[in-house]
Amino acid sequence: MKVRELGEYTLVARLCERLERTFGFDKRVLVGLGDDAAVLEIDGVKVVLTIDTQLENAHFRRHWMPPFDLGWKSIAISISDVVAMGGKPVAALLGLGLTGDEPVSFVDEFYDGAIAICQATGTLLLGGDTVRSPIGLMVSSVVIGIVEGEPFRRDGAKVGDEIIVTGFLGESAAGFWLLEQNIGNVQTHPLLSKCIERFRRPTPRLNAVPILRSFPVHAAIDISDGLVIDAQRMAKASRVQVVVDLPNLPLSQALKEAASITGKDALTLALTGGEDYELLIAAPSVVSSQLCETLTANGIAAHRIGAVVSEHEEGEVLGKHIDGTFKPLSGGFQHF
């Protein structure tokens, strides 16, 4: 059997099972396989570890992804994993694969972007590795963080929780399609340029962590592969059924305009587009309204979009439609 026949989800589950058997018993492991990042306790300090990889023509096209933005995004997406665990980034490493034909200025600008996001988030960029890549640009980022208090996990959602999302989903995916379709003059259009900015330079919700710590948050996950697939990951890990109230899903005007221009469906982009790097949160219904208000008051848009309605051994996500019917939701980004 080939990897593409097995599929990304099954492949990862297979590897996780093997590694859990071998290393999961170690008492230093607080959060192991199957979450946004690993958490180890070393000499009383809770350390968060995560890694991400981006590959040319799989995640971006060289002709529309400026090197500054690629450097920024490479670090930002890993910081988002640390944030989803309730952590604060401390240090980062970068692995950069180059064809060798890039001008030196490309590398300089790439590192300008990486340094900029590190400075903005208090993260030390301490080095990495550089190799020749015959298949195009490749970037791997490792971010190490610290958790004060208990780490957030994706497996703690409980029946009665409400589901909250930060920001506006789908704008990043819309930005991708604006770039991919080479839509002209978008940089002069404030709403369309916002979508492109969301794709090129995601901003991890680092300032949400202290707010979430002041509420009894049961579960959290960062939305990297789309709301549906990441909600399914939370539901499966927590063994619950989640209902997403589709009419209440916030669709920004920027998303609607970009979807119209690119011929995409705005709701589909919000549900399955991916690369939002927003937070999906499960919290008790008695505090969900106040949590959203507090986040919003601190400059982080937050919306209640659904609820955990029952226990479910396999985990399930349903969409509640405007006519009151319920249907399973599916879709989202997978490599295989």
C-alpha positions in Angstrom: 0.0 0.0 0.0 1.2 3.5 -0.8 1.0 6.5 1.5 -1.5 8.3 -0.7 -3.8 5.3 -0.5 -3.5 5.2 3.3 -4.2 8.9 3.7 -2.7 11.5 5.9 -5.0 10.9 8.9 -4.4 7.2 9.0 -0.7 7.5 8.4 -0.3 9.9 11.3 -2.5 7.8 13.6 -0.3 4.7 12.7 2.9 6.6 13.6 1.4 8.0 16.8 0.4 4.6 18.0 3.9 3.2 17.4 5.6 6.2 19.1 3.2 6.1 22.0 4.0 2.5 22.6 7.7 3.2 22.7 7.9 6.6 24.5 4.5 7.4 25.9 5.3 5.8 29.3 7.9 8.4 30.1 6.7 10.5 33.1 8.2 13.6 31.7 5.6 13.6 28.9 2.6 15.7 30.0 1.1 16.0 26.5 2.4 13.6 23.9 1.2 12.6 20.5 -2.0 13.8 18.9 -2.2 17.4 20.0 -0.9 20.7 18.5 2.4 20.3 20.3 4.2 18.1 22.8 4.6 19.2 26.4 7.4 17.9 28.6 8.1 18.7 32.2 11.9 19.1 32.8 13.1 20.1 36.3 9.7 21.5 37.1 9.5 23.6 33.8 6.8 22.7 31.3 8.3 22.9 27.9 6.3 23.0 24.6 7.9 21.6 21.4 6.4 21.8 17.9 7.6 21.6 14.3 6.1 22.6 10.9 7.2 22.3 7.3 6.3 24.3 4.2 7.1 23.1 0.7 7.1 25.1 -2.5 4.1 24.2 -4.7 2.4 22.4 -1.9 1.9 25.4 0.5 2.9 28.4 -1.6 4.1 29.5 -5.1 7.4 31.3 -5.2 6.1 33.9 -7.7 3.4 35.2 -5.3 5.0 34.6 -1.9 7.5 37.3 -1.1 10.5 36.0 0.9 9.8 38.3 3.8 6.3 36.9 4.1 7.5 33.3 3.8 10.0 33.9 6.7 7.3 35.5 8.8 4.7 32.7 8.2 7.2 29.9 8.7 7.7 30.9 12.3 4.2 32.2 12.9 2.5 28.9 12.2 4.6 27.1 14.8 4.1 29.8 17.4 0.3 29.3 16.8 0.8 25.7 17.9 2.5 26.8 21.1 -0.3 29.3 21.8 -2.9 26.6 21.3 -1.3 24.7 24.2 -1.5 27.8 26.4 2.2 28.5 26.1 4.5 31.4 25.4 7.1 31.0 22.7 10.7 31.3 23.8 13.0 30.2 21.0 12.9 29.0 17.3 15.1 27.2 14.8 14.7 27.3 11.0 15.7 24.7 8.4 15.9 26.2 5.0 16.2 24.2 1.7 17.3 26.2 -1.3 17.8 25.3 -4.9 21.0 27.4 -5.0 19.7 29.7 -7.8 18.1 32.2 -5.4 19.8 35.6 -5.1 21.4 36.2 -1.7 18.9 39.0 -1.2 16.1 36.4 -1.2 17.7 34.7 1.9 18.2 38.1 3.5 14.6 39.1 3.0 13.4 35.7 4.2 15.3 36.2 7.5 14.0 39.7 7.7 10.5 38.3 7.9 11.5 35.5 10.4 13.3 38.0 12.6 10.3 40.4 12.5 7.8 37.8 13.8 10.2 36.7 16.4 10.8 40.2 17.7 7.0 40.8 17.7 6.4 37.8 19.9 9.5 37.8 22.1 10.9 34.7 20.5 14.7 34.1 20.1 15.7 32.9 16.6 18.8 30.8 17.5 19.8 29.3 14.2 18.9 26.1 12.3 20.1 24.3 9.2 20.6 25.1 5.5 20.6 22.5 2.7 20.4 22.2 -1.1 16.9 21.3 -2.2 16.6 20.0 -5.7 12.7 20.0 -5.5 12.3 23.7 -4.7 12.1 25.8 -1.5 11.5 24.0 1.7 11.2 25.5 5.2 11.0 23.7 8.6 10.4 25.6 11.8 10.9 24.4 15.3 9.5 26.5 18.2 10.1 25.9 21.8 7.8 27.5 24.5 7.0 27.5 28.1 3.6 26.8 29.8 2.8 28.4 33.1 -0.1 26.4 34.6 -1.8 23.5 33.0 -1.4 23.1 29.2 -4.5 23.5 27.0 -5.4 20.3 25.3 -7.8 19.2 22.5 -9.2 16.3 24.4 -11.0 18.1 27.3 -14.3 19.2 25.6 -17.3 18.3 27.7 -21.0 17.9 27.1 -22.6 21.3 27.7 -19.6 23.3 26.5 -20.1 26.0 23.9 -17.7 26.2 21.0 -16.0 29.5 20.4 -13.8 30.7 17.6 -11.5 33.7 17.4 -11.3 35.9 14.4 -13.0 35.4 11.0 -12.4 32.1 9.3 -11.9 31.7 5.5 -10.1 34.9 4.8 -6.7 33.2 4.5 -8.1 30.6 2.1 -9.7 33.4 0.1 -6.4 35.2 0.0 -4.8 32.0 -1.3 -7.3 31.9 -4.2 -6.8 35.6 -5.0 -3.1 34.9 -5.4 -3.5 31.6 -7.2 -5.9 33.0 -9.7 -3.7 36.1 -10.2 -6.6 38.5 -9.6 -5.3 41.9 -10.6 -5.3 45.1 -8.5 -6.2 43.4 -5.2 -3.5 45.3 -3.3 -5.4 48.5 -3.9 -8.6 47.0 -2.5 -8.6 47.1 1.3 -10.9 44.1 1.8 -9.2 41.9 -0.7 -5.7 42.9 0.4 -6.8 42.0 4.0 -7.4 38.4 2.8 -4.0 38.2 1.2 -2.4 39.6 4.3 -4.2 36.9 6.4 -2.7 34.2 4.2 0.8 35.6 3.9 1.3 36.9 7.5 -0.9 35.1 10.0 -0.7 36.6 13.5 -0.7 34.0 16.3 -3.3 34.7 19.1 -0.6 35.1 21.7 -2.5 37.8 23.6 -5.5 35.4 24.0 -3.6 33.1 26.3 -3.8 35.1 29.6 -7.4 35.8 28.9 -8.2 32.1 28.4 -6.3 31.3 31.5 -8.8 33.5 33.5 -11.7 31.3 32.4 -12.3 27.5 32.9 -11.4 26.6 29.3 -11.8 22.8 28.8 -10.2 22.4 25.3 -8.4 24.4 22.6 -6.9 23.7 19.2 -5.5 26.0 16.5 -7.3 26.0 13.2 -4.7 25.2 10.6 -6.4 22.7 8.3 -9.9 24.1 8.4 -12.7 24.5 11.0 -14.3 21.2 10.2 -11.3 18.9 10.3 -9.9 20.6 13.4 -13.3 20.5 15.1 -13.3 16.8 14.2 -9.9 16.4 15.8 -11.2 18.0 19.0 -14.4 15.9 19.0 -12.5 12.7 18.4 -9.9 13.4 21.1 -12.7 14.4 23.5 -15.1 11.6 22.4 -17.9 14.0 22.0 -20.4 15.1 19.4 -20.1 18.8 18.3 -22.8 20.8 16.5 -21.7 23.8 14.5 -24.5 26.3 14.0 -23.9 27.2 10.4 -26.1 30.4 10.3 -24.1 31.8 13.2 -20.7 31.3 11.6 -19.2 34.8 11.1 -18.5 35.5 7.5 -16.6 38.8 7.0 -17.3 41.2 4.2 -13.7 40.7 3.1 -14.4 36.9 2.7 -17.6 37.5 0.9 -16.1 39.8 -1.7 -13.0 37.6 -2.2 -15.2 34.5 -2.6 -17.4 36.3 -5.2 -14.4 37.4 -7.2 -12.7 34.0 -7.2 -15.9 32.0 -7.8 -15.7 30.2 -4.4 -18.4 29.7 -1.8 -17.8 31.8 1.3 -19.2 29.3 3.8 -17.2 26.5 2.3 -14.0 28.6 2.6 -14.8 29.3 6.2 -15.5 25.7 7.0 -12.7 23.9 5.1 -10.3 26.5 3.7 -7.6 26.2 6.4 -4.5 28.2 7.3 -6.6 30.5 9.5 -4.4 30.0 12.6 -7.2 31.0 14.8 -8.2 29.3 18.1 -11.1 26.9 18.5 -12.2 26.8 22.1 -14.5 24.7 24.2 -15.7 26.4 27.4 -18.7 26.0 29.8 -21.8 27.7 28.5 -22.1 29.8 31.7 -18.9 31.6 30.9 -18.9 31.6 27.1 -20.6 34.9 26.6 -18.3 36.7 29.0 -15.2 35.0 27.5 -16.2 36.2 24.0 -16.9 39.7 25.4 -13.5 39.8 27.1 -11.6 38.6 24.1 -13.4 41.1 21.9 -12.7 44.0 24.3 -9.0 43.1 24.0 -9.0 43.3 20.3 -9.6 39.6 19.5 -12.9 39.0 17.7 -14.6 36.0 19.2 -17.9 34.2 18.3 -19.9 31.4 19.7 -20.5 29.0 16.8 -21.8 25.8 18.4 -21.9 23.4 21.3 -20.9 20.0 22.6 -24.2 18.2 22.7 -23.4 14.6 23.7 -20.8 12.0 24.3 -19.7 10.1 21.1 -17.1 7.3 21.2 -15.7 8.1 17.7 -16.2 11.9 17.8 -18.5 13.6 15.4 -19.1 17.1 14.0 -22.6 18.0 12.7 -23.7 21.2 10.9 -27.0 22.7 12.0 -28.6 24.3 8.9 -30.9 27.3 8.7 -33.9 24.9 8.3 -33.1 23.1 11.5 -31.7 20.0 10.0 -28.4 18.4 11.0 -25.9 16.9 8.7 -22.3 15.5 9.2 -19.6 18.0 8.2 -16.6 16.9 6.3 -13.7 18.4 4.4 -10.5 20.2 5.1 -6.8 20.1 4.0 -4.9 16.8 4.0 -1.7 16.2 2.2 -2.6 12.6 1.1 
